[in-house]
Amino acid sequence: MALNMVFLGKLEDLAGCGAREVELTGTLDDAIDSLGPQLASALREPRVKLAVNGILLQDRDAPVLRDGDEIAFLPPVSGG
């Protein structure tokens, strides 16, 4: 089962790409861990929001994931 992980803003710079396909063999945390320690740590920051198939989640522990789902990581926005 595969997930399409999308990285926005500064997370895209950190990931070195805008998206990656990742095998989901366990939990979402396992998939995040597979991205490497630096990126995984940044994705787990409390201010990073998570969207599944375009729907912003209120609870990061709640997603039920299916093959082909898109997981987008949205960093906090600043500027003016």
Jmol script that loads the backbone (N, CA, C; Angstrom):
load data "model"
ATOM      1  N   MET A   1       0.845  -1.160   0.000  1.00  0.00           N
ATOM      2  CA  MET A   1       0.000   0.000   0.000  1.00  0.00           C
ATOM      3  C   MET A   1       0.899   1.233   0.000  1.00  0.00           C
ATOM      4  N   ALA A   2       0.593   2.206  -0.846  1.00  0.00           N
ATOM      5  CA  ALA A   2       1.431   3.391  -0.991  1.00  0.00           C
ATOM      6  C   ALA A   2       0.653   4.653  -0.661  1.00  0.00           C
ATOM      7  N   LEU A   3       1.367   5.622  -0.111  1.00  0.00           N
ATOM      8  CA  LEU A   3       0.829   6.951   0.159  1.00  0.00           C
ATOM      9  C   LEU A   3       1.601   7.961  -0.660  1.00  0.00           C
ATOM     10  N   ASN A   4       0.937   9.014  -1.082  1.00  0.00           N
ATOM     11  CA  ASN A   4       1.607  10.124  -1.747  1.00  0.00           C
ATOM     12  C   ASN A   4       1.748  11.235  -0.713  1.00  0.00           C
ATOM     13  N   MET A   5       2.966  11.493  -0.266  1.00  0.00           N
ATOM     14  CA  MET A   5       3.221  12.527   0.724  1.00  0.00           C
ATOM     15  C   MET A   5       3.627  13.807   0.020  1.00  0.00           C
ATOM     16  N   VAL A   6       2.941  14.904   0.353  1.00  0.00           N
ATOM     17  CA  VAL A   6       3.175  16.206  -0.271  1.00  0.00           C
ATOM     18  C   VAL A   6       3.728  17.154   0.786  1.00  0.00           C
ATOM     19  N   PHE A   7       4.820  17.833   0.433  1.00  0.00           N
ATOM     20  CA  PHE A   7       5.485  18.753   1.350  1.00  0.00           C
ATOM     21  C   PHE A   7       5.354  20.165   0.813  1.00  0.00           C
ATOM     22  N   LEU A   8       4.843  21.057   1.635  1.00  0.00           N
ATOM     23  CA  LEU A   8       4.618  22.430   1.205  1.00  0.00           C
ATOM     24  C   LEU A   8       5.564  23.388   1.943  1.00  0.00           C
ATOM     25  N   GLY A   9       5.800  24.545   1.326  1.00  0.00           N
ATOM     26  CA  GLY A   9       6.608  25.595   1.950  1.00  0.00           C
ATOM     27  C   GLY A   9       8.009  25.130   2.282  1.00  0.00           C
ATOM     28  N   LYS A  10       8.461  25.471   3.484  1.00  0.00           N
ATOM     29  CA  LYS A  10       9.822  25.135   3.900  1.00  0.00           C
ATOM     30  C   LYS A  10      10.034  23.628   4.007  1.00  0.00           C
ATOM     31  N   LEU A  11       8.957  22.875   4.165  1.00  0.00           N
ATOM     32  CA  LEU A  11       9.084  21.417   4.229  1.00  0.00           C
ATOM     33  C   LEU A  11       9.513  20.846   2.883  1.00  0.00           C
ATOM     34  N   GLU A  12       9.096  21.482   1.794  1.00  0.00           N
ATOM     35  CA  GLU A  12       9.528  21.061   0.462  1.00  0.00           C
ATOM     36  C   GLU A  12      11.035  21.241   0.319  1.00  0.00           C
ATOM     37  N   ASP A  13      11.550  22.357   0.816  1.00  0.00           N
ATOM     38  CA  ASP A  13      12.998  22.593   0.772  1.00  0.00           C
ATOM     39  C   ASP A  13      13.738  21.532   1.575  1.00  0.00           C
ATOM     40  N   LEU A  14      13.231  21.220   2.750  1.00  0.00           N
ATOM     41  CA  LEU A  14      13.864  20.238   3.616  1.00  0.00           C
ATOM     42  C   LEU A  14      13.826  18.839   2.997  1.00  0.00           C
ATOM     43  N   ALA A  15      12.702  18.499   2.357  1.00  0.00           N
ATOM     44  CA  ALA A  15      12.547  17.180   1.732  1.00  0.00           C
ATOM     45  C   ALA A  15      13.343  17.061   0.434  1.00  0.00           C
ATOM     46  N   GLY A  16      13.623  18.206  -0.193  1.00  0.00           N
ATOM     47  CA  GLY A  16      14.342  18.180  -1.467  1.00  0.00           C
ATOM     48  C   GLY A  16      13.431  17.887  -2.644  1.00  0.00           C
ATOM     49  N   CYS A  17      12.122  17.855  -2.392  1.00  0.00           N
ATOM     50  CA  CYS A  17      11.142  17.615  -3.452  1.00  0.00           C
ATOM     51  C   CYS A  17       9.768  17.999  -2.925  1.00  0.00           C
ATOM     52  N   GLY A  18       8.827  18.143  -3.825  1.00  0.00           N
ATOM     53  CA  GLY A  18       7.476  18.524  -3.437  1.00  0.00           C
ATOM     54  C   GLY A  18       6.604  17.365  -3.004  1.00  0.00           C
ATOM     55  N   ALA A  19       6.976  16.147  -3.435  1.00  0.00           N
ATOM     56  CA  ALA A  19       6.159  14.975  -3.091  1.00  0.00           C
ATOM     57  C   ALA A  19       6.996  13.714  -3.187  1.00  0.00           C
ATOM     58  N   ARG A  20       6.591  12.722  -2.427  1.00  0.00           N
ATOM     59  CA  ARG A  20       7.229  11.400  -2.468  1.00  0.00           C
ATOM     60  C   ARG A  20       6.167  10.336  -2.281  1.00  0.00           C
ATOM     61  N   GLU A  21       6.335   9.250  -2.972  1.00  0.00           N
ATOM     62  CA  GLU A  21       5.477   8.093  -2.734  1.00  0.00           C
ATOM     63  C   GLU A  21       6.193   7.211  -1.720  1.00  0.00           C
ATOM     64  N   VAL A  22       5.452   6.821  -0.670  1.00  0.00           N
ATOM     65  CA  VAL A  22       6.022   6.044   0.426  1.00  0.00           C
ATOM     66  C   VAL A  22       5.144   4.826   0.668  1.00  0.00           C
ATOM     67  N   GLU A  23       5.776   3.689   0.869  1.00  0.00           N
ATOM     68  CA  GLU A  23       5.027   2.480   1.201  1.00  0.00           C
ATOM     69  C   GLU A  23       4.498   2.586   2.623  1.00  0.00           C
ATOM     70  N   LEU A  24       3.245   2.240   2.795  1.00  0.00           N
ATOM     71  CA  LEU A  24       2.633   2.221   4.120  1.00  0.00           C
ATOM     72  C   LEU A  24       2.545   0.767   4.554  1.00  0.00           C
ATOM     73  N   THR A  25       3.459   0.363   5.416  1.00  0.00           N
ATOM     74  CA  THR A  25       3.490  -1.018   5.891  1.00  0.00           C
ATOM     75  C   THR A  25       3.033  -1.124   7.334  1.00  0.00           C
ATOM     76  N   GLY A  26       2.816   0.012   7.967  1.00  0.00           N
ATOM     77  CA  GLY A  26       2.367   0.037   9.357  1.00  0.00           C
ATOM     78  C   GLY A  26       1.509   1.264   9.574  1.00  0.00           C
ATOM     79  N   THR A  27       1.980   2.127  10.459  1.00  0.00           N
ATOM     80  CA  THR A  27       1.234   3.340  10.792  1.00  0.00           C
ATOM     81  C   THR A  27       1.764   4.531   9.993  1.00  0.00           C
ATOM     82  N   LEU A  28       1.057   5.638  10.094  1.00  0.00           N
ATOM     83  CA  LEU A  28       1.527   6.874   9.479  1.00  0.00           C
ATOM     84  C   LEU A  28       2.870   7.279  10.092  1.00  0.00           C
ATOM     85  N   ASP A  29       3.035   7.072  11.392  1.00  0.00           N
ATOM     86  CA  ASP A  29       4.318   7.390  12.032  1.00  0.00           C
ATOM     87  C   ASP A  29       5.454   6.575  11.435  1.00  0.00           C
ATOM     88  N   ASP A  30       5.212   5.315  11.104  1.00  0.00           N
ATOM     89  CA  ASP A  30       6.235   4.480  10.471  1.00  0.00           C
ATOM     90  C   ASP A  30       6.615   5.056   9.102  1.00  0.00           C
ATOM     91  N   ALA A  31       5.613   5.495   8.349  1.00  0.00           N
ATOM     92  CA  ALA A  31       5.872   6.080   7.031  1.00  0.00           C
ATOM     93  C   ALA A  31       6.679   7.372   7.169  1.00  0.00           C
ATOM     94  N   ILE A  32       6.340   8.195   8.164  1.00  0.00           N
ATOM     95  CA  ILE A  32       7.080   9.428   8.398  1.00  0.00           C
ATOM     96  C   ILE A  32       8.516   9.110   8.786  1.00  0.00           C
ATOM     97  N   ASP A  33       8.708   8.115   9.647  1.00  0.00           N
ATOM     98  CA  ASP A  33      10.063   7.715  10.057  1.00  0.00           C
ATOM     99  C   ASP A  33      10.917   7.301   8.864  1.00  0.00           C
ATOM    100  N   SER A  34      10.293   6.722   7.844  1.00  0.00           N
ATOM    101  CA  SER A  34      11.041   6.234   6.679  1.00  0.00           C
ATOM    102  C   SER A  34      11.642   7.381   5.860  1.00  0.00           C
ATOM    103  N   LEU A  35      11.226   8.620   6.140  1.00  0.00           N
ATOM    104  CA  LEU A  35      11.703   9.779   5.392  1.00  0.00           C
ATOM    105  C   LEU A  35      13.028  10.326   5.922  1.00  0.00           C
ATOM    106  N   GLY A  36      13.514   9.771   7.023  1.00  0.00           N
ATOM    107  CA  GLY A  36      14.768  10.231   7.611  1.00  0.00           C
ATOM    108  C   GLY A  36      14.520  11.084   8.837  1.00  0.00           C
ATOM    109  N   PRO A  37      15.488  11.113   9.755  1.00  0.00           N
ATOM    110  CA  PRO A  37      15.260  11.758  11.050  1.00  0.00           C
ATOM    111  C   PRO A  37      15.006  13.266  10.993  1.00  0.00           C
ATOM    112  N   GLN A  38      15.710  13.980  10.148  1.00  0.00           N
ATOM    113  CA  GLN A  38      15.554  15.434  10.098  1.00  0.00           C
ATOM    114  C   GLN A  38      14.170  15.824   9.556  1.00  0.00           C
ATOM    115  N   LEU A  39      13.771  15.217   8.454  1.00  0.00           N
ATOM    116  CA  LEU A  39      12.460  15.517   7.875  1.00  0.00           C
ATOM    117  C   LEU A  39      11.348  15.011   8.790  1.00  0.00           C
ATOM    118  N   ALA A  40      11.502  13.820   9.356  1.00  0.00           N
ATOM    119  CA  ALA A  40      10.490  13.265  10.260  1.00  0.00           C
ATOM    120  C   ALA A  40      10.269  14.185  11.453  1.00  0.00           C
ATOM    121  N   SER A  41      11.334  14.697  12.001  1.00  0.00           N
ATOM    122  CA  SER A  41      11.229  15.614  13.133  1.00  0.00           C
ATOM    123  C   SER A  41      10.468  16.883  12.747  1.00  0.00           C
ATOM    124  N   ALA A  42      10.780  17.434  11.586  1.00  0.00           N
ATOM    125  CA  ALA A  42      10.100  18.652  11.120  1.00  0.00           C
ATOM    126  C   ALA A  42       8.620  18.388  10.868  1.00  0.00           C
ATOM    127  N   LEU A  43       8.272  17.221  10.330  1.00  0.00           N
ATOM    128  CA  LEU A  43       6.872  16.898  10.038  1.00  0.00           C
ATOM    129  C   LEU A  43       6.052  16.701  11.309  1.00  0.00           C
ATOM    130  N   ARG A  44       6.729  16.375  12.398  1.00  0.00           N
ATOM    131  CA  ARG A  44       6.036  16.150  13.672  1.00  0.00           C
ATOM    132  C   ARG A  44       5.912  17.407  14.523  1.00  0.00           C
ATOM    133  N   GLU A  45       6.449  18.508  14.044  1.00  0.00           N
ATOM    134  CA  GLU A  45       6.319  19.760  14.797  1.00  0.00           C
ATOM    135  C   GLU A  45       4.839  20.022  15.074  1.00  0.00           C
ATOM    136  N   PRO A  46       4.494  20.489  16.269  1.00  0.00           N
ATOM    137  CA  PRO A  46       3.082  20.695  16.607  1.00  0.00           C
ATOM    138  C   PRO A  46       2.353  21.695  15.708  1.00  0.00           C
ATOM    139  N   ARG A  47       3.068  22.636  15.127  1.00  0.00           N
ATOM    140  CA  ARG A  47       2.414  23.653  14.292  1.00  0.00           C
ATOM    141  C   ARG A  47       2.233  23.209  12.843  1.00  0.00           C
ATOM    142  N   VAL A  48       2.798  22.056  12.467  1.00  0.00           N
ATOM    143  CA  VAL A  48       2.618  21.528  11.110  1.00  0.00           C
ATOM    144  C   VAL A  48       1.250  20.849  11.040  1.00  0.00           C
ATOM    145  N   LYS A  49       0.436  21.296  10.110  1.00  0.00           N
ATOM    146  CA  LYS A  49      -0.913  20.734   9.927  1.00  0.00           C
ATOM    147  C   LYS A  49      -0.852  19.578   8.933  1.00  0.00           C
ATOM    148  N   LEU A  50      -1.830  18.707   9.028  1.00  0.00           N
ATOM    149  CA  LEU A  50      -1.900  17.515   8.196  1.00  0.00           C
ATOM    150  C   LEU A  50      -3.238  17.481   7.478  1.00  0.00           C
ATOM    151  N   ALA A  51      -3.185  17.230   6.169  1.00  0.00           N
ATOM    152  CA  ALA A  51      -4.411  17.082   5.382  1.00  0.00           C
ATOM    153  C   ALA A  51      -4.370  15.733   4.666  1.00  0.00           C
ATOM    154  N   VAL A  52      -5.494  15.042   4.675  1.00  0.00           N
ATOM    155  CA  VAL A  52      -5.614  13.764   3.975  1.00  0.00           C
ATOM    156  C   VAL A  52      -6.619  13.967   2.853  1.00  0.00           C
ATOM    157  N   ASN A  53      -6.143  13.774   1.623  1.00  0.00           N
ATOM    158  CA  ASN A  53      -6.979  13.942   0.432  1.00  0.00           C
ATOM    159  C   ASN A  53      -7.695  15.300   0.423  1.00  0.00           C
ATOM    160  N   GLY A  54      -6.960  16.336   0.828  1.00  0.00           N
ATOM    161  CA  GLY A  54      -7.476  17.693   0.777  1.00  0.00           C
ATOM    162  C   GLY A  54      -8.316  18.117   1.970  1.00  0.00           C
ATOM    163  N   ILE A  55      -8.470  17.249   2.950  1.00  0.00           N
ATOM    164  CA  ILE A  55      -9.264  17.580   4.138  1.00  0.00           C
ATOM    165  C   ILE A  55      -8.326  17.760   5.321  1.00  0.00           C
ATOM    166  N   LEU A  56      -8.322  18.964   5.892  1.00  0.00           N
ATOM    167  CA  LEU A  56      -7.477  19.280   7.027  1.00  0.00           C
ATOM    168  C   LEU A  56      -7.951  18.509   8.258  1.00  0.00           C
ATOM    169  N   LEU A  57      -7.017  17.829   8.918  1.00  0.00           N
ATOM    170  CA  LEU A  57      -7.363  17.037  10.097  1.00  0.00           C
ATOM    171  C   LEU A  57      -7.222  17.862  11.360  1.00  0.00           C
ATOM    172  N   GLN A  58      -8.104  17.630  12.298  1.00  0.00           N
ATOM    173  CA  GLN A  58      -8.006  18.265  13.608  1.00  0.00           C
ATOM    174  C   GLN A  58      -7.185  17.398  14.556  1.00  0.00           C
ATOM    175  N   ASP A  59      -7.194  16.088  14.341  1.00  0.00           N
ATOM    176  CA  ASP A  59      -6.503  15.138  15.207  1.00  0.00           C
ATOM    177  C   ASP A  59      -5.563  14.284  14.354  1.00  0.00           C
ATOM    178  N   ARG A  60      -4.270  14.442  14.580  1.00  0.00           N
ATOM    179  CA  ARG A  60      -3.281  13.720  13.771  1.00  0.00           C
ATOM    180  C   ARG A  60      -3.325  12.220  13.993  1.00  0.00           C
ATOM    181  N   ASP A  61      -3.889  11.768  15.091  1.00  0.00           N
ATOM    182  CA  ASP A  61      -3.937  10.339  15.382  1.00  0.00           C
ATOM    183  C   ASP A  61      -5.136   9.649  14.741  1.00  0.00           C
ATOM    184  N   ALA A  62      -6.023  10.422  14.115  1.00  0.00           N
ATOM    185  CA  ALA A  62      -7.291   9.889  13.643  1.00  0.00           C
ATOM    186  C   ALA A  62      -7.316   9.292  12.238  1.00  0.00           C
ATOM    187  N   PRO A  63      -6.359   9.580  11.335  1.00  0.00           N
ATOM    188  CA  PRO A  63      -6.593   9.160   9.948  1.00  0.00           C
ATOM    189  C   PRO A  63      -6.619   7.650   9.741  1.00  0.00           C
ATOM    190  N   VAL A  64      -7.610   7.218   8.994  1.00  0.00           N
ATOM    191  CA  VAL A  64      -7.654   5.846   8.492  1.00  0.00           C
ATOM    192  C   VAL A  64      -7.189   5.955   7.051  1.00  0.00           C
ATOM    193  N   LEU A  65      -6.054   5.361   6.757  1.00  0.00           N
ATOM    194  CA  LEU A  65      -5.427   5.552   5.450  1.00  0.00           C
ATOM    195  C   LEU A  65      -5.678   4.383   4.526  1.00  0.00           C
ATOM    196  N   ARG A  66      -5.777   4.714   3.241  1.00  0.00           N
ATOM    197  CA  ARG A  66      -6.005   3.706   2.200  1.00  0.00           C
ATOM    198  C   ARG A  66      -4.950   3.876   1.114  1.00  0.00           C
ATOM    199  N   ASP A  67      -4.777   2.843   0.334  1.00  0.00           N
ATOM    200  CA  ASP A  67      -3.822   2.867  -0.761  1.00  0.00           C
ATOM    201  C   ASP A  67      -4.093   4.063  -1.675  1.00  0.00           C
ATOM    202  N   GLY A  68      -3.059   4.834  -1.965  1.00  0.00           N
ATOM    203  CA  GLY A  68      -3.182   5.960  -2.879  1.00  0.00           C
ATOM    204  C   GLY A  68      -3.570   7.268  -2.225  1.00  0.00           C
ATOM    205  N   ASP A  69      -3.814   7.278  -0.908  1.00  0.00           N
ATOM    206  CA  ASP A  69      -4.171   8.523  -0.234  1.00  0.00           C
ATOM    207  C   ASP A  69      -3.054   9.548  -0.352  1.00  0.00           C
ATOM    208  N   GLU A  70      -3.452  10.828  -0.385  1.00  0.00           N
ATOM    209  CA  GLU A  70      -2.494  11.927  -0.396  1.00  0.00           C
ATOM    210  C   GLU A  70      -2.449  12.535   1.004  1.00  0.00           C
ATOM    211  N   ILE A  71      -1.250  12.596   1.556  1.00  0.00           N
ATOM    212  CA  ILE A  71      -1.025  13.195   2.864  1.00  0.00           C
ATOM    213  C   ILE A  71      -0.223  14.461   2.627  1.00  0.00           C
ATOM    214  N   ALA A  72      -0.796  15.603   2.942  1.00  0.00           N
ATOM    215  CA  ALA A  72      -0.099  16.884   2.755  1.00  0.00           C
ATOM    216  C   ALA A  72       0.301  17.438   4.108  1.00  0.00           C
ATOM    217  N   PHE A  73       1.530  17.919   4.183  1.00  0.00           N
ATOM    218  CA  PHE A  73       2.059  18.532   5.394  1.00  0.00           C
ATOM    219  C   PHE A  73       2.171  20.015   5.156  1.00  0.00           C
ATOM    220  N   LEU A  74       1.484  20.810   5.972  1.00  0.00           N
ATOM    221  CA  LEU A  74       1.409  22.247   5.799  1.00  0.00           C
ATOM    222  C   LEU A  74       2.117  22.940   6.953  1.00  0.00           C
ATOM    223  N   PRO A  75       3.234  23.613   6.678  1.00  0.00           N
ATOM    224  CA  PRO A  75       3.949  24.311   7.738  1.00  0.00           C
ATOM    225  C   PRO A  75       3.208  25.575   8.133  1.00  0.00           C
ATOM    226  N   PRO A  76       3.554  26.138   9.303  1.00  0.00           N
ATOM    227  CA  PRO A  76       2.937  27.411   9.664  1.00  0.00           C
ATOM    228  C   PRO A  76       3.295  28.481   8.645  1.00  0.00           C
ATOM    229  N   VAL A  77       2.369  29.388   8.413  1.00  0.00           N
ATOM    230  CA  VAL A  77       2.564  30.451   7.417  1.00  0.00           C
ATOM    231  C   VAL A  77       2.893  31.737   8.157  1.00  0.00           C
ATOM    232  N   SER A  78       3.886  32.444   7.629  1.00  0.00           N
ATOM    233  CA  SER A  78       4.208  33.751   8.206  1.00  0.00           C
ATOM    234  C   SER A  78       4.363  34.751   7.060  1.00  0.00           C
ATOM    235  N   GLY A  79       4.384  35.982   7.405  1.00  0.00           N
ATOM    236  CA  GLY A  79       4.537  37.007   6.393  1.00  0.00           C
ATOM    237  C   GLY A  79       3.467  38.067   6.551  1.00  0.00           C
ATOM    238  N   GLY A  80       3.432  38.940   5.585  1.00  0.00           N
ATOM    239  CA  GLY A  80       2.463  39.993   5.772  1.00  0.00           C
ATOM    240  C   GLY A  80       2.037  40.672   4.528  1.00  0.00           C
TER     241      GLY A  80
END
end "model"
wireframe off; spacefill off
backbone 0.3
color backbone group
